[in-house]
Amino acid sequence: MDAFDPRSINKRVYEALRALRKGYDIAKECGRVKEEEYNKRLREQKIQAQELYTYLAIWGLMRLRAEEMSRNKEKKSSSEITQDGKQEMLDCFFKCLERVATKQNLASINGIDTLNGLKMDDYLGLTGIALAVAREFSFWADAIYPDIKGGEKE
């Protein structure tokens, strides 16, 4: 029997959030992203990371996945306010959950079908893992985005 390493979840979450943030830091340094867009995206990412646990605890994994899918399908005009940072964080969450839970196709377009096809015990177990991952997302959001204010206006 393999021993459980308590760092296994927080290490993966830390690495996932750090990589997501780093992509924007590099894009800003290279001039591919303007300051205003950079701050907007990172704020959306941080807020979404902090809200994941509450959303999961209230609404559940199926609804979170369905919301992520609906955001993916929304077509927005260029003048419309987007929530791309939130979408990126949800995508990051489901990819991280796949790695932690060793369950494939959660982040894919068929993720809802994967969840629907699980046995009840497997779904409940996965939800428990998702809550643990979401709790880490909330914690690490402050560590990875310390310079980004949450929901308050700057």
Residue pairs with C-beta under 8 A, 6 or more apart in sequence:
8 100
9 100
9 129
9 132
9 133
9 136
10 136
10 139
10 140
12 96
12 99
12 100
12 133
13 96
13 133
13 136
13 137
13 140
14 136
14 140
14 143
14 144
16 92
16 95
16 96
17 49
17 92
17 137
17 140
17 141
17 144
18 144
20 45
20 88
20 89
20 92
21 42
21 45
21 144
21 145
24 33
24 38
24 41
24 42
27 33
27 38
28 35
28 38
33 41
39 148
39 154
40 85
41 84
41 85
41 88
42 85
42 145
42 148
43 85
43 148
43 149
43 150
44 83
44 84
44 85
44 86
44 88
44 89
45 85
45 86
45 88
45 89
45 141
45 145
46 141
46 145
46 148
46 150
47 86
47 150
47 151
48 85
48 86
48 89
48 90
49 89
49 93
49 137
49 138
49 140
49 141
49 145
50 137
50 138
50 141
50 142
50 150
51 138
52 64
52 89
52 93
52 134
52 137
52 138
53 131
53 134
53 135
53 137
53 138
55 63
55 64
55 134
56 64
56 127
56 130
56 131
56 134
57 131
60 127
61 115
61 123
61 126
61 127
61 130
62 112
62 115
62 116
64 90
64 130
65 94
65 106
65 111
65 112
65 115
66 112
67 90
68 87
68 90
68 91
68 94
68 111
69 109
69 111
69 112
71 83
71 86
71 87
71 90
72 87
76 82
89 137
91 107
93 133
93 134
93 137
94 106
94 107
94 111
95 107
96 133
96 137
97 103
97 106
97 107
97 126
97 129
97 130
97 133
98 104
98 105
98 106
98 107
100 129
100 132
100 133
101 126
101 129
101 130
103 114
103 126
104 114
105 111
105 113
105 114
106 114
106 115
108 114
115 123
115 126
118 126
